Amino acid sequence: MRSASMMLLIAVCGLVGCNSTSTLAPHSTVRNYNGTAAVGDFLTINIDSAAQTITYKNYTNGDQGTVPYTVNADGTYAITDPNGNLLAAYEVPGSVLMVETGKAGPNHNTPALITAIETAAASIHTFAGRSFNYIQFRTSSGGMELGTVSVDAQGDIQHDSYWPFGVLSQSQNSFHGGTFPASSVQEDASGNFFTINESNSSQDFVFGTQNGFFAVDTGNGTILGLPKASSKNFDSSHAGTYTAVFYEKPNAQMGPNNVESGTPAQGKASVTITAGGLVTITDNQNNLLASGTLAAVADTSYLYDGTSNTLTDPCYGLFTFRSSTANSQQDVFVLFQGNAVLFSSFETGLPIQSGATYTYFYGVGVN
């Protein structure tokens, strides 16, 4: 897991704008982070490198504490937490912190990887007047979702999404939209994040990064938002080979009470993209996970056709491709941020049948 944590740390650095000198630059002995995990927990984490302690508060399940750590020869942190919440970590001081936790989630029993970003001022006004593409990573209900979100000058939020898993449910639609009024937003006293109070009484925690990238921790996983591109066209400067980590759940199926079966796995991957937009994703055993040529969502009629039956926004900067055989259909989605790539995939059998099994994966890579 530590090697996977380091790889994801490097990938997240590509997202938030870290540089190769981050670990060498002077930094405070006390550093503050906001963190989120696909299992649905939001945390604040403070590291005191002089005292070698980590103070954390899990706003989702109430766990908190101050625990000691030591630094291993490889730079990872060995954490001594008597409650078994925090296990190990790796840090680029003042930029990104990755933490392994053994007891995340509402039942305090789910292993997860926390992505934590340096605390920075963030309020609803940070994002006012802007629109973003987003992708959601989660560990159930088809694993992923994507779409668009915009915030008007008054702080009202409008969102619209495509949920691939929806094709397998007769009672669900793959396209969803809605609004959160500014009155549902509550600024935290710290000024570093705010919450959105949903109609079902759940809370979403929103925090931002130095370059306009933002993250939302929800009870249903992690949302990553990226500024839209100025053009729908693929930029050949994104061509290259990206080293990535990914989460995968093969042969999953939804059961009673929305419990998703399937055995998840995490591993390393390689994402190769040509100047013409041909994408090849392989795992570290050289098994092909996906291959196809990127098309703009704006040019993909089953995702965006200018009507209310699809996405309401062309989502410039969001790309996709569909691979089909006689027996299966795979949809892959790709976004770029700096020198990083975010990718996700949803695959199911043909003909599409309600209640069928499916496979999904998602990940982050850096060039």
N, C-alpha and C positions, 0 to 999 in steps of 0.2 A: 504493500500500500504506500510506503514512503516514496518509492520511485514514481508511482502514479501521482502522488501529491506534488512532487517536484515538477513533473511534466505539466500538470494542470496549473501550477503556480506560474510557470513560464508562459503558458498560453494566456492566462488572465493578465499578466503583465502586458502582453500585446494588446489586450482590450483597453486597459486603463491608462496606458502610456508610460509604463516603467521603461527605464533604460539600463544598459549594461553596467552603469556605474552606480546604480542605486545602493548596492551593498557597501560601496566604498565611501560614499558621501557622509559627512557628519550628520548625526541624527540625535534626537532627544532620547534620554534614557526612559521616558514614558511615552508610549505610542498608543493611539486609540483607533479602533476599527469597528465598522459595522459589518455583520456577516449574515449570510443566507445559505440555506441548503435546500435541495430538491425535495427533501422529506417534509419541508414546510416550517422550519424554525427560523426566527429572527433573533440575533444575538448582538450585544455590544461586548467587545473584548478589549481589555487594556493590558499592555505588556510593560512591566517595569524591569528593564534589563539590568539595572543596578542591584535591585533586590532579587532579581531572577524569579519574579512571580507573575502569574497571569490571573487577572480578575475578569470574570465573565458573568453576564446576566442573560438568560434565555427568556425573552419576553413572551415566547409562545407557550412554554410548559412550566415556567417558573423556576427552573434550576438556576442556581447561581453559586458563586464561591470565589475564593482566592486561593490558588494552588501554586506550589513551587515547580520550577522546571530546571533542567540542566541541558547543556548544549553538547550534542554528540559530535564525533569527529567529522561526520559528513555534513554538519551544519543543521541537522534537524533537532527539534526540541523533544526531549523525553519528559513528559508531564506526570507528576505524581498527584493524581486526583483521587482521594479516598472514596468518592462517590462513583468513580468510573465514567464520568461524563466526558472529560477531555483526555485523550490518550497520547497524541503526538502532534507536532506542528512543524511548519517550515515558514520562514518569514523573509521577505525583502523589506527591511526596516523602513517604516514610513510609507509603504506603498501597498503591499499585499501580504496577507497571512492566510495560509491553508491549515486547517485543523481537522484531525480525525476525532470523531466523537463516537462513543459506544452506546449512548443512551439518549438519542434524539427522538423527536416526535412526541405526540400527545401522551403516549403510554410510557415514555422514558425508557424505551428498549430497542430503538432502531439504530443500527450503525449507519453513519452518514459522513460525508465530507463537506465541511463548511468552507465557503469562499468568503473571505472577509477583506474589505477594501478600506483604505485609510479614511478615517472620518473627515468629512468636509461639510461645509455649510450647505444645506439643502432644504428648500421650502417649495411649496407649490409654485411660487413665483419664479423659482429657478428654471422651471420648464414652461412657464406661461408663454403663449404665442408660438409654440413650437409643435412639430409633429414628428413621430418616430415610427420605425418598424420595430416589432418585438417578436421574440420567440420565448416560449415557455417550456421549461424542463420539469418533468415530474416523474414519479415512480409508480403511477397507476393511470387508469382511464385513457389508455393509448399513449401515454408518455409525453406527448408534445402537442403544441398549439402555436399558431403564429398569426400575425396580423398587424394592425396599425392602431396607434393611440395618439390623440392630440389634446392639447390643453389650451383653452382660449384665454384671453386677457383677464377674464374674471376668475379663472381657476376652475372652470367647469371642464370635466374630463369626458371625452368621447372615445369609445374603443370599438373595434370591429375585428373579428377573428375567423380563421379557418381551423377547424378541428377534424383532422382526418378520421379519427375514430368514429365520428358521427355517422359515417356511411354504414357502419355495422349495427346500428340501433334504429329500429323502426320508430321509436318514440323521440328520437333526437334529430337535430339538423346540424349539418357540418358548419354552417355559417351562423355566427352569433354577433350581436352588437348590443351596445347599451351606453349609458351615461352615468357618471358620478357627479352630482352637483358639488359646487365649491363648499357647500354647507356640510358635506360628508367628510371633508378634510380637517384633520386636527394636527396642528403643528406641535412638535415636541418642544419642551422647554429648552432643550439643548441647542436647538436650531440646526441639528445635523440630520434629522429625518422627520418625516411626517407620516401619519396614518390615514388610511381611507376606510371609513366605516361603511361596510356593505349592508344591504337590506336584510341579509340573513344573520346579522349580528356579528359576523366575522370581521377581523381587521387585517388590512394589508399594510405592510411597512415599506416605505419608499425612501431610498437614499441614492445619492449621485456620486459621480467621480469628477476628476479634474477636467475632463474633455467632453462633457455632455452625455456620456454613457451613463445609464442609470439602471438600478436593480430594484425589483419589488419582491418582497418575501410574502407569499400568500399561504394559506392553509393547504393549498393544492399545488405547491411547488414554487419554483423560482422563475421570475420573469426578467429577461434581460432586454433593455431597450436601447436602440441605436439610432442616431440621427439619420434621416432619409438622405439618399444621394440626390444630386441635382439632375441626373439623367437616368433613364431606365436601362441604358445600355451597359453591358459588362465592360469594365475597365481592365484592359490587358495588363496593367501594372499589378494586378492581383495574381497573375500567373506565378507559379512556383510550386515548391514542395513544402507542405506544412506537417510538422510533427504534432500529433494530437493525442488526447486521451478521450475515451468515450464510454458511455454507459449503455448497456444493451439488455433487452429482455426478449428472448426468442419464444415463440409459441405461447404467447400470453392469451388469456381469455378472461372476460369478465364473468363473475359469478354472482351469487346472491349477495345483497347488501353492498353492491359495488366493490366487491373484493376481487382484485386482479391476481390470477394465478400466473405462474411463470417464475423461473429462476434467473435473477439478474446477474450480470457480470460486468466488470470494468476492465479495460485494457488500453493498450497503446495502439495508435493507428497512424497511417500515413495518408495524407490527402494531396494528390497531385493535380494541378490545374494548368492547362495549356493556355497560350495566348488567345486561342479560339474559344476558350470556355469549356473544354472537355475535362470533366472531373472523374478521377479514379480514387476510390477510398478502399484501402486494404488494412487488415489488422496486422499485428506484429508477427503472425504466422503466414503472412502473405495471402490470406484468404480474401477474396474479393467481397466487399460489403456493398458497393454500389458503383455504377459507372454510367455517365451520360453527359450530354452537352447542356450547359446552362441556358435557360430561357428566362427572360424577365417575367415576373408575375404579371406585369402590366400587359404582356402579350399572350398570356395564357387564359383562354376564354373560360375554362371551367373554374378558374379562380377569380378572374376579374373581366367582366364584360360590360361595365358601365351601367348595370341594372341593380336593383335591390336584391337580386337572387344570388349575388356573389359578394366579394369584398367591395366596399364602397370607395376604396382608394387604390390607385395603381401601385403603391408601395415601392417607389423607385429605390433600388438598392437591394431588393429581395428577389432571389432567383430560385428556380426550381427545374427539375426534370422528372419525367415519368418513364419508368422501364416496365414493360409488360411482356409476359410470356403467355402461353396457352393456359397456364394454371395460376398465375400470380400477377399482382400489380404492386409496384413500389413507387412511392412518391418521395423525392428528396428535396430538401430546402436548404439554401445556403445564403449567409449574410457575411459581409466583411466589415471589419473595424480596424483601421490602422494596418498592422502586419498580422492580424489575427483573422481566423475564419471560424464562424459558427455553423454547424451543420446538424441536420436531423433527418430521419427517415421513418416512414410508416409503410409496412408491407402487409398485404393480406391476399387470400386466395381468390381466384376467379372461377365461376361467377361469384360476385360479392353476396354474402349471405349474412343475415342477422345472427349475431351470437358466434360468429366464426372466430378461429384463432388468428393471431396477428403477431408481427415482430416489429419492434421499434428500437432505434438507437439514436443517440445524440451526443455531441461532443464539441470541443473547442481545440483549435490548433493554431500554431504560430509558425511563421515563415522565417 
